[in-house]
Amino acid sequence: MSKYKDKDMGAEVATINAKWVSWSHTVLAYAAFFSALSVGISLHYHKIVKNEFYGYPQEWFPSVSATIGDRYPERSFFMLFIALTSGPRFALVGLWYLLTGRPGKILPKFVAGIGIFRTLTCGGWTYVTSTDDHDWHDIFMISYLVATIPWTFGCIALSPPNAAAIKYRRYIATAFFGTIPPMIYFFIQHKVHRVAGAYTTYSFFEWSLILYDVAFDAVTALDFDTFEIVVRDVKGLSKGVNISSKPTVALESEKKKLTAGLLDAKFSWREVFDTAAEVYHGFVFWSMLTGLGIVIWYFPLWHMGISGYEAFVMSTISPFLLGIRPLRSLVTQNLRTCHFLSLAGLLAWQVKDPAYRLFTVGFGVAMSCLSWAATLYSESVHPVRLESRILAWSVGLVMSSAVKFAWQTNNPIWPIMHAANGGYNVAGLVLAIVASWRFTRKAPLNTGIATSDKQDGSSFLAALGVAGVFFGLHSLLSDSSTMILWVWEGYPVRGPLSVPHGWFTVGAMTAGLLMGIRHPRFVSTWSVYGVGCVGAAILTLYPNWFGYLGALIIAFYLMAIASPIFTEASKKSPAMTFGLGFFLYNVMVLFHVWVVAYAFVPGGPLVREHTDWIMITMMLLIGAGVFNLISLNSRRRENRELPSRSQHRKYHTLALGIVNLFFIAAAMRRFPTNDFKPYHEDAKVMTAGIWTIHFSLDNDMWSSEYRMRDLIKELEIDVIGLLETDLQRIIMGNRDTTQFLAEDLGMYVDYGPGPNKHTWGAALLSRFPIMNSTHHLLPSPVGELAPAIHATLDVYGELVDVFVFHSGQEEDPEDRRLQSEYLAKLMGSSSRPSVLLSYLVTKPLKGNYNTYVSKTSGMHDVDPRDWDRWCQYILYKHLQRVGYARISRSTITDTELQVAKFVVPKGEAEKAQVAAMDSDSTTRDRRVSEGEVPESWRFPALFKGKGVRGHQYHVFKEPWYYKPS
């Protein structure tokens, strides 16, 4: 410390070099973690290395969270040093802003704000433990980790011309982000696969992140050497003077490579609002379009066949109207009015009558397609504005997928959503009005064919390309889990999971979109098209990770080729390119439904189970568009990129980045805990149920997940088979009900045969770990395919087999006979305790019932005296059935919920007793009153009498209980 003194530059106060702020921050931060680690290992080693599955010696090194957790005194050491770190931390953020701030530059302010936010959220997860409040602890932790991304790249972009500091930041940032994938991998190995020792390996990666995180900020010591406190710039570094041996141009170029030049854009609030409005308006388009199929599906679902309302699928062909020149002129001159009218689709949730709600959504989609086609046509004479519109529309699709992921495959502004089931319709509508107003604030540029460019190429080939690309985007990319479920094969997990791997799909979409915008000629070549075809083939033919590789390739390709295809289509007659394009897209949508609904539609058997034909047709349509692009590119010279185009691209790329960060934050929030427990663990009771959920649409056309969740939870069901669950098609909204139910109820889930297996779906949810599962498609020579799941669960240390099965229709007796024989043999092949949760389509004690309940299968009916059954049945063997109930559906679906309780025998004596009952139906089926069974065997009293919300015990008005004498 020096005393007051004078220099030529003015009076100087006692000083200390600012680099010591960085060093003090580094020392205190490391002290916080390593003091807790040292104390924890010394005092509680075996406790802190133990996790929910293994302890020492399989696991021998503690995780960060276990080290700084709730144990005294290590947590106290951690809190003390973190508190001491906060002062240097705030000073470090402030000094960084002083070093990098420039008049008129917004990025230094943004990075400083992120730095403060990270500091506050660090305090949040430090002082609010998971024991205190698990949700808020996770929110603070996720916010901190997400904020690390803009902080890291912001600091790199703002780095002064100091070669050593830039080098170290590059190395440390690479190490930090490179550590995350293997860390996640080993966490999944521990949490999902329960691999011994995996958590120790995960812990080393977790500790590495701490080292890199603190080290990244420690690099500021090299830059702060230019500062003295209080505050004088002694070297001029804050003015941008280059003190290194490298030229400034070279250093700036290196920084731009690291940040892709995204943070060099001139900041403008007007451009920010314009970009946000455009992207949100694109999101609204995709939200209405993806919601249309669901409200159409409601009608054939309840009519059990074609209803006539399917005609609304043609709502999208409204651009045909633009072939009438006066009408085209009217629309393009009144685009704001047309876009506002399209928002009627967002008001549909207020229409209670299902038919009128469909009419409202259909009108909104028709106006939206008309408005967007006219907008793209109008902007086609201005390349920059046209590209901006296409970017907004494409980023809107990515945003739609991200929002659906955050809402567990529902969209909060869909017409099937409202406040009671997670909808945010009012907020979505208000934002849509603002976005639409902003989106249309610029006057239209063109109302007729104005350039010779419009005469180039083929409008027909362009329309084919539009149809193929649009179908691919909607059917495969409107939900991040669709293609993951295509390649799902059951347990043990051998491929991607919807959470967390859904981001890989969004990442591929993002990369493809950016490639298509920046290198349109490259992606419009036959070689790249060939790669896309290979990806489509791999996705169609292969399961697990290899199949998902194909999914990522096709996701990249579809997003890449979309921009060139739509750019050229916008320059032709919109009636041809978009009218015909959307018509052919609709044909593909019907084709895409026909392959599974073949038993209910005319000509269905001709395309039965031919998803491969769909993929081939889609790629041929895209190929026609690519042929058109290649012929056009061969006659044109590539234009040099305009500065204005570069600017708007950066804003949309940043918007893409924000959407991706939102997705990652949602993925971290949704990451499975896999620590699920049954309801009556002490009594060794397993409660199992079967429910046909009618594709998660209730009688009034509302999404029914919340109501199903409530009933399953209140009945304390441990294992449930759900039927009619495959919603991963355009007509059903590309949804997955099992994600919400599994996460909210705390259950493992097997989705069952995927969307490319052409069934209506069968899924299994279990509070017990699923050790193994296989999927079966039972013989169906005439009618719809019959899916089955054969899963082995770890039930209180005993392996129990559970079968979930949906048989064929009543109209196909031969199918049902073959299926009963197949399933009886499958069940008979297991000597373990077993339960069948099924939809059999037979009367008790008659016909195929006697194949399912037979010596071949070894199964018993849950109660053969229950004569009033036709569809749903529960069968079992080698278990003690202690209860059985039937609960009314209310308006959730068209089928009741059946539930049975079983006691899993433990030890030889109990197993011998159960084996004796297998051959003694009188003892096995002896009914007793509720008062004669333990409390843990009883069903909830909540559903007695009139029950709640329309659910009550029905048929025999109360649960039946069983106990041998």
N, C-alpha and C positions, 0 to 999 in steps of 0.2 A: 504494500500500500504506500503510495506517495502522498506528500502533503501538497497543499495548494501551491501552484506555481503558474507562471505565465509563459506562454509560447507565442510565436508569431501569429498563430491562428486564434488566439484569445486565451482567456483564463481557463485553467483546467482544474477540476476537482480531483480529490484523491481517487485513484483508478485501480481497477482490477480487470484483467483481460477477460473478455466475455467467453472465451473457450472453457473457463472453469465452470460456467453454468452447465455446459454440456457434460463435462466430466463429473460434476456433482450429481447430475441427473442419472448418468450411467452407473456410478458407484452405488447410489441409494437404491435404484431400481433393481440392480443385481443383488444387492444386500437383502432386499425384501424377499426375493424368491429363494435365494440360497441359504439364508438364515433359517427360513421355514423348513427347507429341505433337510438341513443339517440337524435341526432340533427334532423334526419328525422321525428321521431315520434313527436317531439316538434313543428316542423315548417310545415311539409307537411303530417300529418298523413293520412288524407282521400285520398290524392293523391297516396301515396305509397302503401296503402293497396288495391287500385283499380286495377283490371286487365281488360282484354278485354271483360269479361262476367259479372262480378259482382263487386260491391263496398261495402262500409260499409253499413249496419251491417253484411251482409252475409260473407264478408271477413273482418277480423279485425286484422290480423298480417301480416306485410310485408315480402316478400321474400328477400333473400340476394341480388339478382340482382336489385330489385326495390330500396333497401336501398342504395346500393353503386352506383346507376345508374348515370344519367346525371344531377341530381338536385343539385343546389348550395344552401347551402355550404357543405352539408353532403359528397358529392363526394370529395371535397377538403380535408376534414378531413381524409377520407379514403386514398387518395393518399399520403398525408403527412406522415401518420404513416406507410404505406406500404413502402415508400421510406426509412424511418428510420429503418424499419425491415430488409432491404436488407443487411446491414452491418453485424449484428449478424447472419443473415441467411447464408451468405457465410462463415463466421467464423465457424458456427456450422457444415457445410458440411466438411470444411477443418479439423476441430478437430476430427470429426468422422472418417475420413480417417486415420489420424495419430494414432488414437486409435486402429483401426481394421486392418490396413495394415500389411501385412507380405511379406517377400521376396518370389517372385515367385507366389503369389496369385493374380489372376485377378479380383475376385469378389469385393474386396474393391475398386479397381479402377472403376469398372463398377458402383457400387452403388454411388460413389462420382460423377461420370459423370451424373448419373440420378438426383442426388441432385442439381447439377448446372443447368441441363436442366429444372427441375421443377421451380427453382428460376427465370430463364429467362422467361419461359412461364407464370409464375405468373405476372411478369411485363408486358407481352404482353397483357393478358386479362384485366389487371388493367388499362393500359394507352391507349389501343386501344379499345374504347367502341363499342358496337354494332351499335350505331349511326354513329360513325366514319367509320367503315368498318365491317359489320356484319359477312362476311365470315372469315376474319382474327381473329376477336374476338372469333368466334366459334372454329377455328383451335387451337388457343392458349389455350382456355379453355379445349377442348377435350384432347389435348396433355398433359396438366397438370394433368387431372384426370387419364388418362391412365398411365402416369409415376408414379402416386401414388402407383400403384400395385407393380411394382418391387422395388420401394423405401421401401415400408412397409415390404415386405418379405425379401428383402436384409438386412434391418436393423435387423430384427429378426434373420436371419441366422448368422449375424456377431456379435450379442450381446456378449459382454464379459461375463465371468461367474459371473454375478451379479443377484442373484435370484429375488430380488425386481424389477429390471428393466425388466427382461424377463417377469415376471408376469404382470406388468402394460402394457407392449407392447402387450402381448397376449390379455388382456382384451380390450384395446382400439382398436386394429385392428379388433377384433371380433365385437365390437360395430359399428365401422366405416362401415365395409362391410355388417353387418346385417341391417344397416339403409338404404342401397341403394334400396333393393326390395320394402319396403313400400313407400319410397319416389317416386319411379317410378310409383307405383300403384296409388298413389294419384295425381300424375301429369297427368296420363292418365285419371283418373276420372274427373279432371278439363278440360284438353285439348280436349279429345275426347267425354266424356259423359256430360261435362259442369255441373257438380254437384256443387251446391252452397256450399261454405265453404271448398271444397276440397283443394283449393289452400292455404288456411291458414294452414291446416294440413300438406300439402306438405312443407310449409315454415318452420314449426318446424323441420321437418326431415332435411331440407336443412341447417338450422342453426346448427343442431346437428353435421352434417358433418364438419362444420367449427370448432366446439369445439373439436371434436375428432382428426381432422387433426393437429391442433396446439398442442393439448395435447400429441399426439404421439411423436412429436419432443421434447416436454418439458421433456420427460422421460430421455433424454440425460443428464440432470442435475445430475442424479444419477450416471452416468458413468463418466462424466467430472470432478467429484469431485476428481478424481485421477490426474488431470492435473493442473499445474499452468502456467500462462503466464508471461513472455516468458520462452521457453517452457521446463519444466522439469517434468519427470515422477516421482512422489514422492511415488507411491504405487506399481508400477510394473504391474499394470493392463493391460497395452498395451502389456506386454510380455506373457499374458495368465495366470497369477497367479490367483488362485481361492481365493477370499477374503470372500466367503460366507460359510455358514455352510453346504451347500449341496455339495456332491462329484462332481467333474468336469465331471465324466462320466454321472451322472444323468442329469446335466444341458445340456450337449451336446446332450443327448438322447431327452430331451424336445425340444431343438431347431430343431432337425431333424424331430420330429413329426410335428412341426408347418410348416416346409418347405418341408415336404415329402422327405427330403434328396436330393432334386434336385440340390441344390447349393453346395453340397459337392463333386461333380465330379471334377476330376483333369482336369484342362483346357488345351486344346490343339487346336491350330489353325487348324491343319490338320484335327482333328475330326470335328471341326466346319464346315470347307469347305466340308468335306465328307457328313455330315448330310444335309447341305443346298443343295448340289447337288442331293443327293438321293431324298429328299422331292420334290424338283423342278422337277426332272425327273418323279416322280410319278404324280405330278400335270400335266405335259405335257401329260402323258398317258391318264388321265381322261379327259383332255381338248380335245384331238383328238377323243376319243371315244364318248363323249357327243356331239361333233360337227358333227359326222358322220350321226346321225339320221336326223339332220336338212337338210343337203344337199341331203339326200335321199328323204325326205318329199317334197322337192321342185317339184319333177317330178310328183308324183301322184296328187299333189295339182293342177298343171296346166293341167294335163291330165284328171282330174275329175274321176280317177279310176286307176287301176293297170297299170303301165307304163313299167315294165320290169327292171327298174333301182333299184327296191326294192331288187334285188338279191345281191346288195352290202352290205346288212345287214349281209351277211355271211362272210364278210371280217375278222371277228374275229375268224373263225375256222382254221386259218393258223397253229396253233399248231398241227393239224393232220399231218403236214409234218414231225414233229419230230418222227413219227413212223417209218420213213425210217432211219435206223441206220447210213449210210454214211452221209446223209443230217443232221441228228442230230449232228453228230460229227463236220461237217463243220460249223454249226451255233454256237455251243457252243465254238468252237475254234476261232470264229470271231465275238464275241458278240459286240465288239465296232463298227465294220462295220454295223452290223444289227441294232443296236440302232441308229446310225447316219442316216441310210437309212429311219428309221421310222419318222425322222424329216421332211420328204417330206410333211407330213400332215400339218405342220405349214407353209409351203411355198405355200399352196393352194390358199391363198388370192390373190396371184399374177396371178392366172389363171382366166381369165375373162369369158371364155365360161363355162356355168354351168355344162355341161356334163363332160368336161375335169377336172373341179374342183372336181367333185365327184370322178372321177377316181383317182385323186391325193390323196384325203383324204382316199379313200378306200385302196390304196396301203400303205399309212402311218399307218393306223390302223392295217392292216394285218401284217406289219413288226413289229409294236409295240407289238401286242399280241404274235407273234412268239418269239420276243426277250425277253419279260418278262417271258414267259413260260420257255424258255431255260435258262434264268438267274436263276430263282427259282430252276429249276431242277439241274443246275450246282452247286448252293450253298447248296443244300440239305444235302451234306455230312459234312457241317460245321454249326452246330446249331446257332452259334452267327451271322455269316454272313447271313444265311437264315432269321433269325428273323429281322435283320437290313433291309433287302430288303423288307420284308413284312410290316414292320413298315413304311418304306419310302413310299411304295405304298398306305398304308392306310392313313397316314398323308397327302399324296398328294390329296386324296379324300376330306379330311376336308379342305385343302387349296383351292381346286377347288370350294367347296361350299362357302367358305369365299370370294373368289375373285368374284364369281358370285353375291354374296350379295352386295359387294362394287360397282359393275357395274350394279346393279339393274336387276339381273338375266341373264345378258349377260356375256360371257367370252371374255375378250379383245383379246385373241389369236385364237378365232374361225375363220373358213374360211368364215363366213358370216360377219365378222367385218373388217373394215379398218379405216384409220385415220378419214374419214369424219363422221363415226358413232360411234366413241369412241374406236376404236381398237388400240392396242399397239403391232401389229404383229411383227414389226422389233425388238423391245426390247425383246419381248417374244422369238423370234427365236435365238437371240444372246445369251441370258441366257440359252436357251435349249441346244445349241451347247456346251457351257462351262460345263453345268451340265452333259450332256451325256459323255463328255470326262472324267470328274472326276468320274462319276458313274462306268465307265468301266475300270478304271485304274488297278484294281486287276485282275490277271489272273484267268481264270475259273478253278474250282476245280475238276469237274467231267464231263466226256463225255459218261459214260456208267453206268450200274448198278453195284455199287461198294460195297454195304453192304447188309447184310441179312435183314436189316431193310426195304429194298425196297420190300421185299416179304410179309410183314405183311399187313393185312387188305385187303380191296377190292378196286381196282381201279375204278370199276363201281360205287360203293356207294360214293366214293370220288368225282367222276365226277358229280353225282347228287347234292352233297353238294355244289360244286363249282357253279353249275348252279343256285341253289336257292339263295345262298348268293350274287352272283354277280348281279342277277336280282334285289334283294331287295335293294342292295346298290345303283344301278344305278337308279331304278325307284322311290325310296322314299327319298334317301339321297343326290343325286347329286345337289339338290337345297334346301336351308333351308326353303323355303316357300311352298314346294309341299304339305306336310302333313297339314300345316296350312290351305291351301285352301281346302283340303279334308273336314275339319270340319267347314268351314265358312258357316254361315247361314244368313248373312245380318245384318241390323241395327234394333234396337240398338245393339252395339257390345256385344256379349255374350261369346266370345272365344278369342283366341290369334290373333294377327296381325302380318303380315310379318315383319313389323318394329314396335317395337323393339324385339318381342318375338322370332324371328328367331334364336337368340343365344341359346335359350333353346334346340333347336334341335342340334346345334353344340356342346353345352355342354354335352348333352346325348351321342352324337357320341364320344366325347373325353373320357368321363368316361368309356364308353363301350370298346373302344380300349385299354385303360390302364388296365382295368380288364382282358380282353382277353389275353393280353401279360403277365401279372403278375400271373394270376390264370387260366391257360388254362384248367386244369382238372375240376375245379369248373364250368366254363361256359359250359363245354362239358358234362353236366349231363341232365338227363330227366327232373329234377325239374326246372332247368333254362330254358330249351327248352319249358316247359309248360308255364312258365311266358311269354316267347316270343310269344307263340301262343295266350295267353290271350291279350297281347298288340295288336297283329294284329287284333284280333276279335273286340276289343274296337274301334280301329281306323276305321275299316270297318263299324261298326254298329251305332256309336254314333257321334253326332256333338259337337261343342263348346269345353269347357275346358275338359270335361270328355273324349271326343274323342281324344283330343290332349294328354291327359295322356297316352292313348294307343300308340300314335305316339312316345312319348318319350321312352316308354318301348321298342318298336320294334327298334327304332334307337339305343338304348343302346345294345340290343341283337344282332342285325346284325353286329355291329362293334366288339362286344365281340367275337362272334363265328367265325368271318372272319379269325382271325389269326390261331386258331387251324385247321380250315378246309383247309386253303391254305398251312399250314405247312405240313400236311399229304399228300395233293395232290401233293406237290413238290417232295415227296419221291417215287412217283409211275411213271409209264410211262407217260410222258407229253402229248403224243398223245391221251391217254385215258382220263386222268384227266382234262386236259385243252382243248384238241380238242373236245372231246365229251361234256365236261362241257360248253364250249362256244356255241356249237351247240344247246344244250338244252336251254341255256340262250336266244339264238336267237328265238327259238320256243316260249319262254315266252314273248319275246318282241313283236312278231307278235300277240300272244294271247292277249296281253295288248293293242294292237291297234285294233284288230278285235272286241272287245267288244263295241267300239264306232263307228267304220267304217263298221259295219255289213252290211249296205245297199249297200256297194260298192265292197265287196270282196266275193269270193266263200266260202260257208259254214258259212258266217257271222251270219245269224239268229240263228244258233245253240248256239252261245256264247253271244248273244245280252244281254248287260247290266249286265254281270256277273263278275264284279270286285271281288265279293266274291269268285268265283271259282279261280280267279288268286291268291288271297291271300292264299287260302287253298292249291293250288298246290305249291306255293312258300314255304310254311311251311312244306309240305310233302317232298319236295326235300331237304330242310335243315335238316329235320328229318332223312333222309337217311344218310346224312353226319354225323350227331350226332351219329347215331347207329354205324357207322364205327369207330368213335372216341372212343365210350364207349368200344367197343370190343377190340380196340387196348390198351386203358388205363388199362383194366383189366389184360393184360398180361405184362405190363411194370411197373417198379418201377420209381417213380418220381425222376428226376435228381436234384441234388443240384445246385442252381444258381451259374453260373460262374462269377468271378469278371469282366471279360471283357464284359460279357453280361450286367451286371449292369451298366457299364460305358456307353455303347452305348444307353441303354434304357434312361438314364438321358438326353443325348443329344437330342434324339428324343422327349422326354417328354417336354423339354424346347422348341423345335421347335413347338410342339403342343400348348404350352403356348403362344408363339409369334403369332401363327395363330389366337388363340382365342382373344388375345389383339387387333389384327388387325380387327377382326370381330366386337368387342365391339366399337372400335374407329369409324368404318364405321357406326355402328348402332346409335351412338351418333350424328354423322354428318347427318344422314338421318332422325333423329327423326322428326315426322311431327309437323308443326307449327299450323295447323288448324286455321289459321287466314285469310282464303281466302276471296276475295271480287270479286263481279261481275264487268264486264267491264263498264256498264252504270248504276250505282246505282242511280244516280240522276234522270234519266228518267224512272226508274222502268221497264227497258227493259230486257227481258230474251232471249238470243240467243241460240237456240237448234239445234242440228245436229244429223244425223245418217250416219254411215260409216261402211261398211264391209271391214275389214282391211286385209283379206287374210292371217291370221296367222303371220303377221308382217314380211313377206318375200316379197321383191319387185320383179319386173320382171327380174332383173339381179342377183337374189339370194343374195342380201344384206339385212341385218337387217334394217327395215324401221322406227324404232321408232323416230329417229331424224327428218326425213322428215315429218312424221305425226305430230310431235310436232310443227314444224314450221308452217304448214298449219293451224292447229287448233288455234294456238296463233294469227296468222295474221288475221284470220277470226273473232277473238274476241268471240269465242264460250264459253258460260257459262255452258251449259249442253249438253253432247254428249253421244249417245248410240253407242257402238262399238260391232260389231258382228264378229264371227270367232276369238275369243280371247283366247280360252282355249288351252294353249301351254304346260300344265304340263304333258307331256308324253315324253317318251324316244325319240320317233320319231320326236318330236318338240323341243327337247333340254331342257325340263323342265324349261320353261321361263314364265315370267309374264310381258307382255308389259305394263299393267296398272300401275305397280309400277313406272316405269320411267315417263310415261305421267302424272300421278297424282302429283308426286313430282315436276317435272320440270314445269308443268303448274300451280301448286297451286290449286289442285282440290281434293275434297273428292272422294272416289272410292268404288263402290260395284262390286266385281269381278264376281258376279252372281253365278249360280250353279257350284259347284266345279268339279274337275276332276273325282271324283267317281260318278258323276251324268250322265256321258256318253253323253254329248252334245258337240257341237263344240264351245260353249261359247257365252255368251252375258254379256257385262259389261256396267256399268254406271259411268261416271265421271261428277262431278258437282262442280261448285264454290259456290253453295248454300248448307247449311248443310242438310245432309240426316237424317231426323228424324226417319224414319222407312222404312224397305224394306223387301219384301218377295220374294222368288224364286218359280217359277212354272215350271213344266214339263208338257206340253200340250199333249193331246191325240195323240199318234203316233202308231197305231196298226201295221203298215207295215214298214214305212220308218224311217228315222233318227229322234231322239228326238228333240222336239222344245222347247228351253228354253225361259223363260220370267222373267223379273224383274218388280215388282210393287213397286215403291219407292215413298215416300212422302217427299217433299222438303220444307224447310222454305225459301220462295221466297219473300223477302222484307216484312217479317212479315205475309205473307199469305201462307197457306198450299196448295201446288200444287202437284198433282200426276203425275208421269212420268212412262210410261210403255216402256220397251225395249223388243223387241220380234223378233225371227227368226223363220219363219214358215218352214214347211217341203218342200220336193222337188216337182218339177213339175210332176214327174213320179207317185206321190202318191196323187191323187185327194181326196180320202176319208179322208186321214190324214189331208189335208189342210182344208177340209170342217169342220171336227170336231174341228180343232184348231181355225178356225174363230168363231165358235159358243162359244167356251170356252172363248176366249179373249173378244168377244163382251160382254158377261155377266160379265166378270171381270171388264172391263172398265165401264160398266153401273152401277156396284155396288158402284161407287164413285160419290158423288155429288159435289166433289171439282173440281176446274179448273184442266184440265188434258191435257197431251200431249203423243201421241204414236210415238215412234221412232222405225221403224220396217222394216222388210224384208218380204213382203207379198206374192210374186209370184202370181200376178193377174193383169189383165188389168184394167185401170180406168173405173168405171161405169159398170163393168161386173162381173159376177160370185160372188166369195167370197168377192169382194170389197163391195158389197151391204150388207154384214153381218157386216163387220168392220165399215162401215159408215151407221149407221142405228139408229132407235129409241131405239133399245136395248142398244147400246153402248152410244148413245148421241153424238157421235164424228162427226166432220166435216173434210173433206179433206183440206189439206193446200191450194190446188187450183184444183178443179175438171176439169179445162180447160187444165191442163197439161196432154195431152194424151200419151206422149212418156215415159211411166213408166211401169215397170214390177216387179221389185224387191223392191226397197226402197220407203217407203211412210212415210210422217209425217201427223198425224191426231191430232185434238185438240178439246177442248170444254171449254166454260166459260172463254175464254181469247180473247183479241183483237190481232188477227194476223196482223202484220204491214209490214212484208217483207218475201220474199221467194227467194232462189237462189240455183242453181245447179253448182257445181264447178268440173271441170275435174280432174281426178286422177293422171295425168302424168303417171309415171311408178311405183308408190307406190304399187298399188293393181289393181284389175280388176274391181273396182266399184267406181263410183263418190261419192262425198260428197254432201249431201243435207242439207241445213240450212234454218231455219225459225226464224223470230223475233216475239216476243210476248210482249205486254204490259200487266202487271198484274193489274187488276182493284183494286183500293183502295177506300173504302167508298161506301155507298149505291148507290149514284148517278151513279158512274162509273160501278158498278156491274149491275145496272138496264139497263144501256145502252148496255152493253155486252149481257145481257140476251135477250134484244130486238133483237139484231143482230142474235142470235141463231136461230130465226124463220124467219129471213129475209135474204135470201141468196143474194139478189141483193145488199143490203147495205153492207153485210158482205164481199162480194167478189169484191167490187168496187175498181178497180185498178186506181192508180194515178202515175204521173211522180215523179222521184226522188226529183225534186225541191219542191214538195208540202209536203214533210214530213220533220220533224226535223232532224238535223244532227245526233242525237243519234240513230235514227231509220235506218240509212243508212248502207249498207254493204261497206267494204273498197274498195276504187277506185283502189287498187293495182292489182285486178284481172280483170279489164276491158281490152278490146282489146285482145292482145296476152298474157296478164298476166305475171306471173313470174314462172320460173322453170317448165313450162309445165302445170301450173294451171291457168285456166281462167273461167269466167262465160261462160257456154255453154248451148246448147239446145235452150234456148231463148235469149242467148247472153248477157243478163244483168239481174240484179235482178228485181223482180217484187215487187211493193209496194202497200199497201192497206190503204184506209182511208175512213170512212163513210162520206157522204156529210153533 
